Amino acid sequence: MAVVLPFEPKDPSIETLVRLVKGDMERVNALILSRTGSDVAMIPEVATHLISSGGKRLRPMLTIACAALSDYEGEGHIKLAASVEFMHTATLLHDDVVDESDMRRGKLAARKVWGNEASVLVGDFLLGQAFKMMVEVGILECLDILSTAACTIAEGEVMQLAAAKNTETSEDDYLAVIRGKTAELFAAACEVGAVLNHRPKAEQTACRSFGMNLGIAFQLVDDVLDYGGSQAKLGKNIGDDFREGKITLPVILAFRRGDAQERAFWKEALEQSETSDEQLQKAIALLIKHRALADTLERAQHYGAMARDALALFGPSPVKDALVEAVDFAISRGY
Amino acid sequence: MAVVLPFEPKDPSIETLVRLVKGDMERVNALILSRTGSDVAMIPEVATHLISSGGKRLRPMLTIACAALSDYEGEGHIKLAASVEFMHTATLLHDDVVDESDMRRGKLAARKVWGNEASVLVGDFLLGQAFKMMVEVGILECLDILSTAACTIAEGEVMQLAAAKNTETSEDDYLAVIRGKTAELFAAACEVGAVLNHRPKAEQTACRSFGMNLGIAFQLVDDVLDYGGSQAKLGKNIGDDFREGKITLPVILAFRRGDAQERAFWKEALEQSETSDEQLQKAIALLIKHRALADTLERAQHYGAMARDALALFGPSPVKDALVEAVDFAISRGY
């Protein structure tokens, strides 16, 4: 078991990691652009709309960093990193259809511009390209890890669908959902970095565990940010989860800690198709009253600690330091 | 170039092929059922709804038959055949969302029972399982063929989307669409059967060509059947393509051969969101007037002849005879 350390306020940044992987990431980005190419014009249009809209590319960075941590000197990490980003992009395109989202990364969701059909099919195309690139790298163990991840991600999303609007969802149920829909791809992205260089099993497992726990922490912080962070600051994009009736950990904690009247409020609000600003205000007040945002961040710190500890068996190196700082950064976003 | 032979009426049947592959197909079917399993209950529910609704399983039969044609004696063909069927099932689930279909194989489409979300996500799960099974077989060349097919299928579907309701679509455009959306998976299903046993490149190419041309013929006959076959017999499920505004070869031929007034009719009817029975009757009359159904079947015969000729370099065997008869059967459905 990892020890939960109190979070020490400092100013962690993702920039150290970004700087270390910069050269390789330029090649990954070039590959991503070239592999969205198709004679069918709508495919690069839809794919580029999302891909060029400035995601952080955190997942491919993890593959590059874990390959570096494993002293890998070949070329396979570039294609695997691009595969990981394509799997992520395909998931986003399909998620928009599933969630009926209107916006994604501050732009109109692809489905609003080109329709649900295009989002589904271009997602399928990108998934196919992801597998093609993995096949080109030609290491069956990496193909196994990433194809298993594809199944697990879909399972996590279906679990979320089944749990939607269900206030009875337990913290354990919710953890199973985010392990699948978010953390599994982080885990696979890190693991293939170590597998590429045929590192000892313990190191592969360590990278996987780092990614899995970072992914859980990352999602929990995202859940908190959807209610404005620990300070519950109002701003744009606040309350999307609430309006979609998504059951996230802050809601699960506040629901369990609330009285009958409060539970009735949560049930009603999350099951409605339309929610009001007043309801969102009340939800945030209840989240604060029951320390649900602060405690979700404490849970995130717990997984962050496990992620850091997973890297303990690697000797000191700039890339290890950068990965540890990335964990601190992921969590600091919520404060 | 293949020579187009006049179609000789006899009574070809798929039963010879079915009988020859029966033992292996029982194992494929058992594998398909076991691989739809998941702790997430909705996944087997949705998958089984479609998988158990009695598709012909033509594609996996082709993999099994081409493995037999190539004297393969290993076990890999079972998993590859199941992968091919999962890819097909995933495509059907996603197609229903794209086409907003209400029915599939005489049952309510999965999206009408469980929603678009479930159809998208369970399709993704099955695609992931398909790749997992290919990885277990562990032959990179097969993974390459099938992941390339996944991309090409998506490209074909997007092309169809872009061509929807566009009466300017040419016969060549349309052939590109059906090569992608239908024939590519037939081609890949056959090719991997030969690749499994590391047969000479010429035999692999022959199997691929057989599948590709059979797939084109199969789709053209389906297009004719959607208007009731060469006799234009009215029955259930007649006119679905017409109502969805799908541009298929019969329409392309009738449109080009028609006068200005007829073209105006096609334009109006195919661009409408609702069509009447009277419009369908008129469409069928125009298809007959211009021999569009009969000539589409002649085109199908052309591709059928190429499929048969592709198998010429294999010596005589029961499985070769059964594959040739399957081509005849595919075409005879349209008469």
Interface residues (C-beta under 8 A of the other chain):
Chain A: S38 D39 V40 A41 M42 I43 A90 H94 V97 V98 N116 E117 A118 V120 L121 V122 D124 F125 L127 G128 Q129 F131 K132 M134 V135 G138 L140 L143 D144 S147 T148 A149 A150 C151 T152 I153 A154 E155 E157 V158 M159 L161 A162
Chain B: S38 D39 V40 A41 M42 I43 A90 H94 V97 V98 N116 E117 A118 V120 L121 V122 D124 F125 L127 G128 Q129 F131 K132 M134 V135 G138 L140 L143 D144 S147 T148 A149 A150 C151 T152 I153 A154 E155 E157 V158 M159 L161 A162
